[in-house]
Amino acid sequence: MENTLKNNRKRTLVSAIVWALSYMLFMFIVKKFEPPMGIGIIFTGILSLGFAWFLYNFIRELAHLDEVQRSIQLEAMAIAFCLSVLITMVLGILEMVLPLDNDNWNLQELVAFFFLSYAGGLLWARKKYA
């Protein structure tokens, strides 16, 4: 059981790193070289598959956690979901009443807020269950 959990954690970490690096590489390529729409759509599909691979590994890892660790993860994801919806709602409402500068703010940057929301939720839940 412990070996399976370690292997799942390694797979999750590797898939997260591969996805994050490919995401950053894609952002760099798009901003620097402005590839044609067809290439951009193909890259988007590849990135989506990479993220799906990470999610698959993450969920597999969750299946091998004990009850306390599962509770921590569930609470972290609940907090992250609520914060992510709040951020998205606030930005949507703000966009209706004042123009947001697309040069300084865009949807890609929301991805970072979603992960920060999860990290904050994880810290909160770990502190609560410690």
QUIGI-V878162 format. One record per pair of residues at least 4 apart in sequence whose C-alpha atoms are under 8 Angstrom apart, sorted by the first residue. I is the first residue (numbers start at 0). J is the second residue. D is the distance in Angstrom with one decimal. If there is no record, write none. Layout:
BEGIN
I|J|D / I|J|D
END
This chain:
BEGIN
0|4|6.3 / 0|63|7.6 / 1|5|6.3 / 2|6|6.2 / 3|7|6.1 / 3|63|7.6 / 4|8|6.1 / 4|60|6.4 / 4|63|5.9 / 4|64|7.4 / 5|9|6.2 / 6|10|6.2 / 7|11|6.0 / 7|56|6.7 / 7|57|7.9 / 7|59|6.8 / 7|60|5.1 / 8|12|6.1 / 8|57|7.9 / 8|60|6.2 / 9|13|6.0 / 10|14|6.0 / 10|56|6.3 / 11|15|6.0 / 11|53|6.0 / 11|56|5.0 / 11|57|5.5 / 11|60|7.3 / 12|16|6.1 / 13|17|6.1 / 14|18|6.0 / 14|49|7.4 / 14|50|7.9 / 14|52|6.7 / 14|53|4.9 / 14|56|7.5 / 15|19|6.0 / 15|50|7.7 / 15|53|5.6 / 16|20|6.0 / 17|21|6.1 / 17|49|7.7 / 18|22|6.0 / 18|46|7.0 / 18|49|5.5 / 18|50|5.9 / 18|53|7.3 / 19|23|6.2 / 20|24|6.0 / 21|25|6.0 / 21|46|7.1 / 22|26|6.2 / 22|46|6.7 / 23|27|6.2 / 24|28|6.1 / 25|29|6.1 / 25|42|7.3 / 26|30|6.1 / 27|31|5.9 / 28|32|5.5 / 28|33|6.9 / 28|34|7.6 / 29|33|4.7 / 29|34|6.2 / 29|39|7.8 / 34|38|6.2 / 34|39|6.3 / 35|39|6.3 / 36|40|6.1 / 37|41|6.3 / 38|42|6.1 / 39|43|6.1 / 40|44|6.2 / 41|45|6.3 / 42|46|6.1 / 43|47|6.0 / 44|48|6.2 / 45|49|6.2 / 46|50|6.2 / 47|51|6.1 / 48|52|6.1 / 49|53|6.4 / 50|54|6.2 / 51|55|6.1 / 52|56|6.3 / 53|57|6.1 / 54|58|6.1 / 55|59|6.2 / 56|60|6.1 / 57|61|6.3 / 58|62|6.4 / 59|63|7.1 / 60|64|6.9 / 61|69|6.5 / 61|72|7.9 / 64|68|5.8 / 64|69|5.9 / 65|69|6.2 / 66|70|6.1 / 67|71|6.2 / 67|128|7.6 / 68|72|6.2 / 69|73|6.0 / 70|74|6.1 / 71|75|6.1 / 71|121|6.9 / 71|124|5.3 / 71|125|6.2 / 71|128|7.2 / 72|76|6.1 / 72|121|6.8 / 72|124|7.7 / 73|77|6.1 / 74|78|6.1 / 74|120|7.0 / 74|121|7.5 / 74|124|6.2 / 75|79|6.1 / 75|117|5.8 / 75|118|7.6 / 75|119|7.6 / 75|120|4.1 / 75|121|4.5 / 75|122|7.8 / 75|123|7.4 / 75|124|6.0 / 76|80|5.9 / 76|117|6.0 / 76|120|6.8 / 76|121|7.8 / 77|81|6.2 / 77|120|7.8 / 78|82|6.1 / 78|116|7.2 / 78|117|7.0 / 78|120|5.2 / 79|83|5.9 / 79|113|6.7 / 79|114|7.8 / 79|116|4.6 / 79|117|4.5 / 79|118|7.9 / 79|119|7.6 / 79|120|5.8 / 80|84|6.1 / 80|113|7.9 / 80|116|7.8 / 80|117|7.9 / 81|85|6.1 / 82|86|6.1 / 82|113|7.8 / 82|116|6.2 / 83|87|6.1 / 83|112|7.3 / 83|113|5.6 / 83|116|6.7 / 84|88|5.9 / 85|89|6.1 / 86|90|6.2 / 87|91|6.0 / 88|92|6.1 / 89|93|6.0 / 90|94|6.0 / 91|95|6.5 / 92|96|6.7 / 93|97|5.8 / 93|98|7.7 / 93|99|7.7 / 94|98|5.5 / 94|99|5.9 / 99|104|7.0 / 100|104|6.0 / 101|105|5.6 / 104|108|7.0 / 105|109|7.4 / 106|110|7.4 / 107|111|7.8 / 108|112|7.0 / 109|113|6.3 / 110|114|6.5 / 111|115|6.1 / 112|116|5.9 / 113|117|6.4 / 114|118|6.2 / 115|119|6.0 / 116|120|6.1 / 117|121|6.0 / 118|122|6.2 / 119|123|6.2 / 120|124|6.0 / 121|125|6.0 / 122|126|6.1 / 123|127|6.2 / 124|128|6.2 / 125|129|5.8
END
